[in-house]
């Protein structure tokens, strides 16, 4: 913190109105929601990724249809994207004929409101992608998976962008919440599950990964895996058979490959004994 500037201060987004309408509408894929939510559940630290899609100026709508989870250096307070991941994401988007339309990151246990640092990053991206007509078709998404004060087991999402006006302090552009709808007539994509499996492999040995066998809240029998499944299920809008098959695959994936091994459990037990004896 320098003077009154605190980059980690959360700023509640404003809302667009009829007098100050949003520059475009946002429509998001079910598969995008699934992968962002899944990624956010894997670690106690913040995660980050990029979003691909299309902006249609004639209809003033952005469609977000693809997620590229990125590698990052993360603490409990901030998350920095690995530059190589951003380059790789751009290459994948180009191969798929997609535009670079947004980024996402998690606030693991606290409100999905952007920090001043988040707003600065978002503003830089928007300015980078500003069109000749002044529109900046680039959004941010914040996912909060583990806020135990939130009654629901479904993760909270904040779609947002930097407005054209500045905060009263003059330090940053005012954030605005973006309403979003969901793409219609979608199917669960095999690639989505494949990306989930890749994330499990990547985070399997991460020292800050979430233990899915632990209970989510005290005095409740719901595990973190149960909580994940409930949250993912809330995004699925396909036939019951397809949904059940997909959820069963995810549960099997997490049960088999995302639990602490015996050595880790033994180490934690030994550390606890040492603490007690000391």
C-alpha positions in Angstrom: 0.0 0.0 0.0 1.4 3.4 -1.0 -0.6 6.3 0.5 -4.3 5.7 0.0 -3.6 3.3 -2.9 -4.3 -0.3 -2.0 -4.1 -2.7 -5.0 -5.9 -5.4 -3.2 -9.0 -3.4 -2.2 -12.2 -4.9 -3.6 -14.4 -2.6 -5.5 -18.1 -3.5 -5.9 -19.1 -3.1 -9.5 -21.8 -0.6 -10.6 -24.7 -1.7 -12.8 -25.6 -0.6 -16.2 -28.9 1.2 -16.6 -31.2 2.4 -19.4 -29.5 5.8 -19.2 -26.1 4.2 -19.1 -26.5 0.9 -21.1 -23.9 -1.8 -21.5 -21.9 -1.4 -24.7 -22.8 -5.0 -25.7 -24.6 -8.1 -24.5 -22.7 -11.2 -23.3 -23.7 -14.8 -24.2 -21.7 -17.6 -22.7 -21.4 -21.3 -23.4 -22.3 -24.0 -20.8 -19.0 -25.6 -21.5 -17.2 -22.4 -20.6 -19.0 -22.1 -17.3 -18.2 -25.8 -16.5 -14.5 -25.4 -17.1 -14.1 -22.1 -15.3 -16.0 -23.5 -12.3 -14.0 -26.7 -12.3 -10.7 -25.0 -12.6 -11.5 -22.7 -9.6 -12.3 -25.6 -7.4 -8.9 -27.3 -7.7 -6.7 -24.9 -5.7 -6.7 -22.9 -2.4 -4.8 -20.2 -4.3 -6.1 -18.1 -7.2 -6.3 -19.7 -10.7 -6.4 -17.8 -14.0 -7.3 -18.4 -17.7 -8.3 -16.8 -21.0 -11.5 -16.8 -22.9 -12.1 -17.1 -26.7 -15.2 -16.3 -28.7 -16.6 -13.8 -31.1 -17.8 -10.2 -31.0 -20.6 -9.3 -33.4 -20.7 -5.5 -33.7 -23.8 -5.5 -35.9 -25.8 -7.3 -33.1 -23.8 -5.7 -30.3 -23.2 -9.2 -28.7 -20.2 -11.1 -27.5 -20.3 -14.9 -27.5 -17.8 -16.7 -25.2 -17.4 -20.2 -26.3 -13.9 -21.4 -25.3 -11.7 -21.5 -22.2 -7.9 -21.8 -22.1 -6.8 -22.5 -18.5 -3.4 -20.8 -17.9 -0.4 -21.6 -15.8 0.3 -19.0 -13.2 2.3 -17.9 -10.2 -0.2 -17.5 -7.4 -0.5 -16.6 -3.7 -3.6 -16.2 -1.6 -3.8 -12.6 -2.6 -3.0 -12.3 -6.3 -2.4 -14.4 -9.4 0.0 -13.5 -12.2 -0.4 -15.2 -15.6 2.5 -17.1 -17.1 3.5 -15.1 -20.3 4.1 -18.4 -22.1 0.5 -19.5 -21.4 -0.9 -16.3 -22.9 1.1 -16.9 -26.1 -0.1 -20.5 -26.3 -3.7 -19.4 -25.8 -3.4 -16.9 -28.6 -2.1 -19.7 -30.9 -5.0 -22.0 -29.9 -7.6 -19.3 -30.5 -6.1 -18.5 -33.9 -6.2 -22.2 -34.8 -9.9 -22.4 -33.8 -10.8 -19.1 -35.6 -11.6 -17.4 -32.3 -11.1 -13.9 -31.0 -9.5 -13.1 -27.6 -12.5 -11.9 -25.7 -11.8 -12.1 -22.0 -10.0 -13.5 -19.0 -11.1 -15.2 -15.8 -9.6 -15.8 -12.3 -10.8 -17.0 -9.0 -11.2 -15.5 -5.5 -11.2 -18.8 -3.7 -13.0 -17.8 -0.5 -14.0 -14.1 -0.8 -16.4 -12.0 -2.8 -16.2 -12.1 -6.6 -15.6 -8.3 -6.8 -12.6 -7.0 -8.7 -9.6 -5.6 -6.8 -8.0 -2.4 -8.0 -5.2 -4.5 -9.4 -7.8 -6.6 -11.3 -9.4 -3.4 -12.7 -6.0 -2.1 -13.8 -5.4 -5.4 -15.7 -8.9 -5.4 -17.2 -8.5 -1.8 -18.3 -5.2 -2.6 -20.0 -6.8 -5.5 -21.9 -9.8 -3.4 -23.0 -7.6 -0.6 -24.2 -5.5 -3.1 -26.1 -8.6 -4.4 -27.9 -10.4 -1.1 -28.4 -12.1 -0.8 -31.8 -12.2 2.3 -34.0 -15.8 2.9 -32.9 -14.6 3.1 -29.3 -16.1 -0.3 -28.2 -13.8 -2.4 -26.1 -15.0 -6.0 -26.5 -13.2 -7.7 -23.7 -14.7 -9.0 -20.4 -13.4 -10.2 -17.0 -15.0 -13.1 -15.0 -14.3 -13.8 -11.3 -15.3 -17.1 -9.8 -15.7 -17.7 -6.0 -16.0 -21.4 -5.3 -15.4 -21.7 -1.5 -17.2 -18.9 0.4 -18.7 -20.8 3.3 -20.7 -17.8 4.3 -22.6 -18.2 1.0 -25.6 -20.5 1.7 -25.6 -22.2 -1.7 -23.0 -24.8 -2.8 -23.1 -23.3 -6.3 -20.1 -21.0 -7.0 -20.6 -17.3 -7.4 -19.7 -15.7 -10.7 -19.1 -12.0 -11.6 -19.0 -11.0 -15.2 -17.6 -7.4 -15.4 -15.7 -4.8 -17.3 -14.2 -1.4 -16.8 -16.5 1.5 -17.6 -15.5 4.7 -19.4 -15.8 6.8 -16.2 -13.3 7.0 -13.4 -13.7 6.3 -9.7 -14.0 9.5 -7.6 -10.4 9.0 -6.5 -9.3 9.2 -10.1 -7.1 6.1 -9.6 -9.0 3.6 -11.8 -11.9 3.2 -14.2 -15.2 2.3 -12.5 -16.0 -1.5 -12.8 -19.5 -2.5 -14.1 -21.2 -5.8 -13.7 -22.2 -7.4 -17.0 -25.5 -9.3 -17.4 -25.0 -12.6 -19.3 -27.2 -15.2 -21.0 -26.5 -18.7 -22.1 -26.1 -20.1 -25.6 -28.9 -22.3 -26.6 -29.0 -25.8 -28.1 -25.6 -26.8 -26.8 -24.1 -30.2 -26.2 -21.6 -31.3 -23.6 -18.3 -31.4 -25.4 -15.7 -34.2 -25.1 -13.0 -31.5 -25.2 -14.4 -30.0 -22.0 -13.9 -33.2 -20.1 -10.5 -33.7 -21.7 -9.5 -30.2 -20.5 -10.7 -31.2 -17.0 -8.6 -34.3 -17.1 -5.5 -32.2 -18.1 -6.1 -29.8 -15.2 -6.3 -32.7 -12.7 -3.0 -34.0 -14.0 -1.5 -30.5 -13.8 -2.7 -29.9 -10.2 -2.3 -33.4 -8.9 1.0 -32.6 -7.2 0.3 -29.0 -6.4 1.0 -28.3 -2.7 -2.0 -26.0 -2.5 -4.5 -28.3 -4.2 -7.9 -28.9 -2.6 -8.5 -32.2 -0.8 -11.8 -33.3 -2.3 -12.5 -35.8 0.5 -12.6 -33.1 3.2 -16.0 -31.8 4.3 -16.9 -28.4 2.8 -18.5 -26.9 6.0 -18.1 -27.9 9.6 -20.8 -30.0 11.0 -22.0 -31.1 7.5 -21.5 -34.3 5.6 -21.1 -32.6 2.2 -17.6 -33.1 0.9 -15.7 -30.7 -1.3 -16.3 -33.1 -4.1 -20.0 -33.2 -3.5 -19.9 -29.4 -3.5 -18.1 -29.3 -6.8 -20.5 -31.7 -8.4 -23.5 -29.7 -7.2 -22.0 -26.5 -8.6 -21.1 -28.1 -12.0 -24.6 -29.6 -12.3 -26.2 -26.1 -12.0 -24.6 -25.2 -15.4 -25.8 -28.2 -17.3 -28.7 -27.8 -19.6 -28.9 -31.0 -21.6 -30.8 -34.3 -21.4 -30.7 -36.0 -18.0 -28.9 -39.0 -19.4 -26.1 -36.9 -20.9 -25.9 -34.9 -17.8 -25.7 -38.0 -15.5 -23.0 -39.6 -17.7 -20.9 -36.4 -17.6 -21.2 -35.9 -13.9 -20.4 -39.6 -13.2 -17.2 -39.2 -15.3 -16.2 -36.1 -13.4 -16.8 -37.8 -10.0 -14.8 -40.8 -11.1 -12.0 -38.6 -12.3 -11.8 -36.7 -9.1 -12.2 -39.7 -6.8 -9.4 -41.6 -8.6 -6.9 -38.9 -9.3 -7.4 -35.9 -6.9 -7.1 -37.2 -3.4 -4.0 -36.9 -1.2 -1.8 -39.9 -1.3 -0.9 -41.9 1.8 2.6 -40.3 2.1 1.0 -36.8 2.3 -1.5 -37.9 4.9 1.3 -39.5 6.9 3.4 -36.3 6.7 0.4 -34.2 7.9 -0.2 -36.6 10.8 3.5 -36.5 11.8 3.5 -32.7 11.6 0.5 -32.6 13.9 2.1 -35.0 16.4 5.3 -32.9 16.5 3.2 -29.7 17.1 1.4 -31.4 20.0 4.6 -32.8 21.6 6.4 -29.4 21.3 
